[in-house]
Amino acid sequence: MATSTAETCDVRTVGEALESDPALANGNPDPMAFLWRARLYIVRNILDRTETTWRVQASTGRAYGAGTYELERTAGGWTVRQCLD
C-alpha cells in the first residue's frame, strides 16, 4: 500500500452530525465526511479502523469514483492520506 503525505483536513463524525439527538449520536467517532483541498468528500464505506485511524472509501459525488483514504485523529486535529492501492 502506497500513501501520499499526510495533510490536515476537517472531519465531521456521525456523532457530531447527530448531536441534536444524543440518543442517536452515542458518541460515534466514525467519520462521515471530510473537507480536503477545498473539496467535500463523503465517506461511502469504512474499510478498517483502529482507535485513532480510519481507512475509508470516499468520493466527491455520485458521478465520481470512490478513492481510498486514511483518516487519522490526533491531538492537533485530523490528517488525511490518499491511499494508492
C-alpha positions, 0 to 999 in steps of 0.5 A: 500500500502506497500513501501520499503525505499526510495533510490536515483536513476537517472531519465531521463524525456521525456523532457530531452530525447527530448531536441534536439527538444524543440518543442517536449520536452515542458518541460515534467517532466514525467519520462521515465526511471530510473537507480536503483541498477545498473539496467535500468528500463523503465517506461511502464505506469504512474499510478498517479502523483502529482507535485513532485511524480510519481507512475509508472509501470516499468520493466527491459525488455520485458521478465520481469514483470512490478513492481510498483514504486514511483518516487519522485523529490526533491531538492537533486535529485530523490528517488525511492520506490518499491511499494508492492501492 
